């Protein structure tokens, strides 16, 4: 479970921006809250609103870039290769490092992990954990200087094998380092993402191919979404699957007939829901953190709302999955769907071009307040300025 994530000097975010899943002192909708330890309460869903180019997608990008640097496409850079460094651009002189810091729980243990980097090297990196409820250092790094608390000689050997442009959390796990293994596994197993309007059918196809309860749950959700699909069939090869949807119709005489369409013949909204439902089911089964940019893209508002309700409902979300998403859909600004501490905003200062991230709770809105109307009226900021006149 994710508790907190902070970003410094990445794209439009210059000063440190923090998002927190910690529940506020709000008595409403207590039934949606989740807990990593039976004490601390977290929200399962966070919505981030903001105008186009305000920087809300940069929060998603930073979180997923952190994952990519730990266990993804940027985890194994060649020696001397440049890192994916995108600092705030509107500065004179030398730019500062980018810093990512994250606090999360894995197997009931709290971890705090962070690193800073520029285009050439990892400048600092650290990992703390709370195995017995007390803070303990696992490792810290300042350029090539390391500090360890356990298996010091072994870890110094691993540090010597870690190039200056690579994370120690990553390289140490290639050598089965017990001290960093679980902290690493959270990124690998429990952090998933979908950028902007990207479509990937992989998770849905995998569930359908395996059959059983996984396939039945997906078919059930597609029926509940009223897409008119009663079955999904796969043909072709594993590398190039052909996806067909089966529709059952009833003619005037009451006879039922089935017709098949290729997925590409379905509406864009149906294709989008198909690509996402497998990802949702996977997150619900594993208790993962799901990070999605523009959750409503090409989907009916009721379908979007249904995907959010699946995470909010503890009867379907028994493994405490979490969802963080960006959106423009003001229909989701509903205090019957989301608590006040689940609604966040991104606003860009037009003078400095810097993004500020803040929560709705900073405005202390009343329980009965119409949040959607207040947002469109500019009460909370984070809306586009549309100039008038000539």
Secondary structure, 3 states (H helix, E strand, C coil): CEEEEEEECECCECCCEEEECECCCCCCCHHHCECCCCCCCECCEEEEECCCCCCHHHHHHHHHHHHHHHHCCCCCCCCCCCCCCCCCCCCCCCCCCEEEEEEEEECCEEEEEEEEECCCCEEEEEEEEECCCCCEEEEEEECCEEEECCCHHHHHHHHHCCCCCCCHHHHHHHCCCCCCHHHHHHHHHHEEEECCCCCCCHHHHHHHHHCHHHHHHHHHHHHHCCCCCCEEEEEECCCCEEEEEEEEEECCCCCEEEEEEEHHHCCHHHHHHHHHHHHHHHHHHHCCEEEECCCCCCCCHHHHHHHHHHHHCCCCCCCCCEEEEEECCHHHCCCCCCCHHHEEEEEECCCCCCEEEEEHHHHCCCCCCCHHHHHHCCCCCCCCCCCCCC
